[in-house]
Amino acid sequence: MNGFHAEVINGRKITSLLVWLCYVLLFFAAISPVIGYCDFRPKFETREVWFQRSGALTTILALLSTTVKDFASNILPSSGFCSEAKVIVKGEFELRFVVIFAVGFFLTVIGTVVWGYGDTILNIIKSPESLAAIFEFKTWSRP
């Protein structure tokens, strides 16, 4: 096996490992709010607070996955003074990089909303009529 083929194979192995790490991080980011909603929590925490904390975990894991994706993409330069093998490997994984970024961005937004408003979201899910009470407008009377 010549150096070119060995470089392609090594590049594929490293990039594939990092892409799978991103998939694992995104999987745990996606199921974190589900676990938080299903009431797996310590006894000293309320369900609402635990659901909010799951949003923080979702945000962190999603951002970490996009960071790992950037690392995997950056170790494989696409142009300039680089080997042809690295360009080939980067081209093979480009679609996966885009999908990881899109899903990571979406989960970051969802995680941030759950992190900030998880208690309100759970209260609305428990009692949809409470939505009217939450957004009740009070009229101001002049003295």
Contacts in CASP RR format, 6 or more apart in sequence:
PFRMAT RR
TARGET T0000
AUTHOR 0000-0000-0000
METHOD contacts of the structure
MODEL  1
MNGFHAEVINGRKITSLLVWLCYVLLFFAAISPVIGYCDFRPKFETREVW
FQRSGALTTILALLSTTVKDFASNILPSSGFCSEAKVIVKGEFELRFVVI
FAVGFFLTVIGTVVWGYGDTILNIIKSPESLAAIFEFKTWSRP
1 9 0 8 1.000
4 83 0 8 1.000
4 84 0 8 1.000
4 85 0 8 1.000
7 83 0 8 1.000
7 85 0 8 1.000
7 86 0 8 1.000
8 85 0 8 1.000
8 88 0 8 1.000
8 89 0 8 1.000
11 76 0 8 1.000
11 85 0 8 1.000
11 86 0 8 1.000
11 89 0 8 1.000
12 89 0 8 1.000
12 92 0 8 1.000
14 72 0 8 1.000
14 75 0 8 1.000
15 72 0 8 1.000
15 75 0 8 1.000
15 76 0 8 1.000
15 89 0 8 1.000
15 90 0 8 1.000
15 93 0 8 1.000
16 93 0 8 1.000
18 68 0 8 1.000
18 69 0 8 1.000
18 71 0 8 1.000
18 72 0 8 1.000
19 69 0 8 1.000
19 72 0 8 1.000
19 93 0 8 1.000
19 96 0 8 1.000
19 97 0 8 1.000
19 100 0 8 1.000
21 65 0 8 1.000
21 68 0 8 1.000
22 65 0 8 1.000
22 66 0 8 1.000
22 68 0 8 1.000
22 69 0 8 1.000
22 72 0 8 1.000
22 100 0 8 1.000
23 100 0 8 1.000
25 61 0 8 1.000
25 62 0 8 1.000
25 64 0 8 1.000
25 65 0 8 1.000
25 68 0 8 1.000
26 61 0 8 1.000
26 62 0 8 1.000
26 65 0 8 1.000
26 100 0 8 1.000
26 103 0 8 1.000
26 104 0 8 1.000
26 107 0 8 1.000
28 57 0 8 1.000
28 61 0 8 1.000
29 57 0 8 1.000
29 58 0 8 1.000
29 59 0 8 1.000
29 60 0 8 1.000
29 61 0 8 1.000
29 62 0 8 1.000
29 65 0 8 1.000
29 104 0 8 1.000
29 107 0 8 1.000
29 111 0 8 1.000
30 58 0 8 1.000
30 107 0 8 1.000
32 54 0 8 1.000
32 55 0 8 1.000
32 57 0 8 1.000
32 58 0 8 1.000
32 61 0 8 1.000
33 51 0 8 1.000
33 54 0 8 1.000
33 55 0 8 1.000
33 58 0 8 1.000
33 110 0 8 1.000
33 111 0 8 1.000
33 114 0 8 1.000
35 54 0 8 1.000
36 47 0 8 1.000
36 50 0 8 1.000
36 51 0 8 1.000
36 53 0 8 1.000
36 54 0 8 1.000
37 51 0 8 1.000
37 54 0 8 1.000
37 122 0 8 1.000
39 47 0 8 1.000
39 50 0 8 1.000
41 47 0 8 1.000
41 50 0 8 1.000
42 50 0 8 1.000
45 53 0 8 1.000
47 122 0 8 1.000
48 118 0 8 1.000
48 119 0 8 1.000
48 122 0 8 1.000
48 123 0 8 1.000
49 119 0 8 1.000
51 114 0 8 1.000
51 118 0 8 1.000
51 119 0 8 1.000
51 121 0 8 1.000
51 122 0 8 1.000
52 114 0 8 1.000
52 115 0 8 1.000
52 116 0 8 1.000
52 118 0 8 1.000
52 119 0 8 1.000
53 115 0 8 1.000
54 114 0 8 1.000
55 110 0 8 1.000
55 111 0 8 1.000
55 112 0 8 1.000
55 114 0 8 1.000
55 115 0 8 1.000
55 116 0 8 1.000
55 118 0 8 1.000
56 111 0 8 1.000
56 115 0 8 1.000
58 107 0 8 1.000
58 108 0 8 1.000
58 110 0 8 1.000
58 111 0 8 1.000
58 114 0 8 1.000
58 115 0 8 1.000
59 107 0 8 1.000
59 108 0 8 1.000
59 111 0 8 1.000
59 112 0 8 1.000
59 115 0 8 1.000
61 107 0 8 1.000
62 103 0 8 1.000
62 104 0 8 1.000
62 105 0 8 1.000
62 107 0 8 1.000
62 108 0 8 1.000
62 111 0 8 1.000
63 104 0 8 1.000
63 108 0 8 1.000
65 100 0 8 1.000
65 103 0 8 1.000
65 104 0 8 1.000
66 100 0 8 1.000
66 101 0 8 1.000
66 104 0 8 1.000
66 105 0 8 1.000
66 108 0 8 1.000
69 97 0 8 1.000
69 100 0 8 1.000
69 101 0 8 1.000
72 93 0 8 1.000
72 97 0 8 1.000
73 90 0 8 1.000
73 93 0 8 1.000
73 97 0 8 1.000
76 86 0 8 1.000
76 87 0 8 1.000
76 89 0 8 1.000
76 90 0 8 1.000
76 93 0 8 1.000
77 86 0 8 1.000
77 87 0 8 1.000
77 90 0 8 1.000
78 87 0 8 1.000
78 90 0 8 1.000
78 91 0 8 1.000
79 87 0 8 1.000
113 121 0 8 1.000
114 121 0 8 1.000
120 134 0 8 1.000
123 130 0 8 1.000
123 134 0 8 1.000
124 130 0 8 1.000
124 131 0 8 1.000
124 134 0 8 1.000
END
